[in-house]
Amino acid sequence: MNKKKGFTLIELIMVIVILGILSAIAVPKFMDLRKAANQAACKASGGGLRAAIANYYASKAVHTNTTGWPTACTWAVMSPYIQAFPKSPAGYGQTSAAIDTWSEAYSTATGILSVEAACSW
């Protein structure tokens, strides 16, 4: 009984084909992870900025007995209410020119920062 041990060429080719099929299925699912992570980071920064806007409004109501939204969503206005101003939505890997700055997503009339609009690209 002289049996040789090992795999045949056909078996090796089948394994390579199966691995190729699996990678072809898996790779597209992982390609969008970077974009999704950037969008999540952008939304988190926008949430922090929304909290700073609310703090501005509350502080103005307590200290001056008047209410009003910030005149702009910039570092000059928001610096007392937020530790660090987040980078603009374009800084998170945005591929389209949807909204480049937080000021473009902010409404001075209503005090609403449209994070969804700023971070969806």
C-alpha positions as a Markdown table, in Angstrom:
| # | Residue | x | y | z |
|---|---|---|---|---|
| 1 | Met | 0.0 | 0.0 | 0.0 |
| 2 | Asn | 1.9 | 3.0 | -1.3 |
| 3 | Lys | -0.6 | 5.8 | -0.7 |
| 4 | Lys | 0.5 | 9.3 | -1.3 |
| 5 | Lys | -0.8 | 12.0 | 1.0 |
| 6 | Gly | -1.8 | 15.5 | -0.1 |
| 7 | Phe | -4.4 | 17.4 | -2.1 |
| 8 | Thr | -5.0 | 17.1 | -5.8 |
| 9 | Leu | -4.8 | 20.0 | -8.1 |
| 10 | Ile | -8.6 | 20.0 | -8.6 |
| 11 | Glu | -9.2 | 20.3 | -4.8 |
| 12 | Leu | -6.8 | 23.2 | -4.5 |
| 13 | Ile | -8.4 | 25.0 | -7.4 |
| 14 | Met | -11.9 | 24.5 | -5.9 |
| 15 | Val | -10.8 | 26.0 | -2.6 |
| 16 | Ile | -9.3 | 29.0 | -4.4 |
| 17 | Val | -12.6 | 29.5 | -6.4 |
| 18 | Ile | -14.7 | 29.3 | -3.2 |
| 19 | Leu | -12.4 | 31.8 | -1.5 |
| 20 | Gly | -12.7 | 34.1 | -4.5 |
| 21 | Ile | -16.5 | 33.9 | -4.4 |
| 22 | Leu | -16.6 | 34.6 | -0.7 |
| 23 | Ser | -14.3 | 37.6 | -1.0 |
| 24 | Ala | -16.4 | 39.0 | -3.9 |
| 25 | Ile | -19.4 | 38.9 | -1.7 |
| 26 | Ala | -17.8 | 40.4 | 1.4 |
| 27 | Val | -15.6 | 43.2 | 0.0 |
| 28 | Pro | -18.5 | 45.5 | -1.2 |
| 29 | Lys | -20.0 | 45.3 | 2.3 |
| 30 | Phe | -16.8 | 46.6 | 3.9 |
| 31 | Met | -16.2 | 49.3 | 1.3 |
| 32 | Asp | -18.9 | 51.6 | 2.7 |
| 33 | Leu | -17.8 | 51.3 | 6.3 |
| 34 | Arg | -15.5 | 54.3 | 6.1 |
| 35 | Lys | -18.3 | 56.5 | 4.7 |
| 36 | Ala | -20.7 | 55.3 | 7.4 |
| 37 | Ala | -18.1 | 55.9 | 10.2 |
| 38 | Asn | -17.5 | 59.5 | 8.8 |
| 39 | Gln | -21.2 | 60.2 | 8.8 |
| 40 | Ala | -21.6 | 58.9 | 12.3 |
| 41 | Ala | -18.7 | 61.1 | 13.5 |
| 42 | Cys | -20.2 | 64.1 | 11.7 |
| 43 | Lys | -23.6 | 63.5 | 13.3 |
| 44 | Ala | -22.0 | 63.2 | 16.8 |
| 45 | Ser | -20.2 | 66.5 | 16.3 |
| 46 | Gly | -23.4 | 68.1 | 15.2 |
| 47 | Gly | -25.1 | 66.8 | 18.3 |
| 48 | Gly | -22.5 | 68.4 | 20.4 |
| 49 | Leu | -23.0 | 71.7 | 18.6 |
| 50 | Arg | -26.8 | 71.4 | 19.0 |
| 51 | Ala | -26.2 | 71.1 | 22.8 |
| 52 | Ala | -24.0 | 74.2 | 22.7 |
| 53 | Ile | -26.8 | 76.1 | 20.9 |
| 54 | Ala | -29.3 | 75.0 | 23.6 |
| 55 | Asn | -26.8 | 76.1 | 26.3 |
| 56 | Tyr | -26.5 | 79.5 | 24.6 |
| 57 | Tyr | -30.3 | 79.9 | 24.6 |
| 58 | Ala | -30.6 | 78.8 | 28.2 |
| 59 | Ser | -27.8 | 81.0 | 29.4 |
| 60 | Lys | -29.2 | 84.0 | 27.7 |
| 61 | Ala | -32.6 | 83.4 | 29.2 |
| 62 | Val | -31.1 | 83.0 | 32.8 |
| 63 | His | -28.6 | 85.8 | 32.7 |
| 64 | Thr | -30.4 | 88.5 | 30.7 |
| 65 | Asn | -34.1 | 87.5 | 31.0 |
| 66 | Thr | -34.4 | 87.5 | 27.3 |
| 67 | Thr | -34.3 | 84.7 | 24.8 |
| 68 | Gly | -32.8 | 84.4 | 21.4 |
| 69 | Trp | -30.8 | 82.0 | 19.3 |
| 70 | Pro | -27.2 | 82.5 | 18.4 |
| 71 | Thr | -26.6 | 85.0 | 15.6 |
| 72 | Ala | -24.3 | 82.5 | 13.9 |
| 73 | Cys | -23.0 | 79.0 | 14.4 |
| 74 | Thr | -19.3 | 79.9 | 14.5 |
| 75 | Trp | -16.5 | 79.5 | 17.0 |
| 76 | Ala | -16.6 | 83.2 | 17.9 |
| 77 | Val | -20.2 | 82.9 | 19.1 |
| 78 | Met | -20.2 | 79.4 | 20.5 |
| 79 | Ser | -16.8 | 79.3 | 22.2 |
| 80 | Pro | -18.2 | 79.8 | 25.8 |
| 81 | Tyr | -20.6 | 76.9 | 25.3 |
| 82 | Ile | -18.5 | 74.2 | 23.7 |
| 83 | Gln | -15.0 | 73.0 | 24.5 |
| 84 | Ala | -13.8 | 72.7 | 20.9 |
| 85 | Phe | -15.6 | 73.6 | 17.7 |
| 86 | Pro | -16.1 | 70.5 | 15.5 |
| 87 | Lys | -14.6 | 70.4 | 12.0 |
| 88 | Ser | -17.0 | 71.2 | 9.2 |
| 89 | Pro | -19.1 | 68.5 | 7.6 |
| 90 | Ala | -16.8 | 68.6 | 4.6 |
| 91 | Gly | -13.9 | 67.6 | 6.9 |
| 92 | Tyr | -15.4 | 64.2 | 7.5 |
| 93 | Gly | -14.8 | 62.8 | 4.0 |
| 94 | Gln | -17.8 | 64.3 | 2.3 |
| 95 | Thr | -17.7 | 63.5 | -1.4 |
| 96 | Ser | -20.4 | 65.9 | -2.6 |
| 97 | Ala | -20.7 | 69.6 | -2.0 |
| 98 | Ala | -23.9 | 69.3 | 0.0 |
| 99 | Ile | -23.1 | 71.5 | 3.1 |
| 100 | Asp | -19.6 | 72.7 | 3.7 |
| 101 | Thr | -19.9 | 74.5 | 7.1 |
| 102 | Trp | -22.1 | 74.2 | 10.1 |
| 103 | Ser | -23.2 | 77.8 | 9.5 |
| 104 | Glu | -24.9 | 76.6 | 6.2 |
| 105 | Ala | -26.9 | 74.1 | 8.2 |
| 106 | Tyr | -27.9 | 76.5 | 11.0 |
| 107 | Ser | -31.1 | 78.6 | 10.9 |
| 108 | Thr | -30.7 | 81.8 | 13.0 |
| 109 | Ala | -34.5 | 82.3 | 12.9 |
| 110 | Thr | -35.4 | 79.0 | 14.5 |
| 111 | Gly | -32.1 | 77.9 | 16.2 |
| 112 | Ile | -32.2 | 74.6 | 14.4 |
| 113 | Leu | -29.0 | 73.0 | 13.3 |
| 114 | Ser | -29.9 | 70.5 | 10.5 |
| 115 | Val | -27.4 | 67.8 | 11.3 |
| 116 | Glu | -29.1 | 65.3 | 9.0 |
| 117 | Ala | -28.7 | 67.6 | 6.0 |
| 118 | Ala | -25.2 | 68.5 | 6.9 |
| 119 | Cys | -24.0 | 64.9 | 7.4 |
| 120 | Ser | -25.9 | 63.0 | 4.6 |
| 121 | Trp | -23.8 | 62.7 | 1.5 |
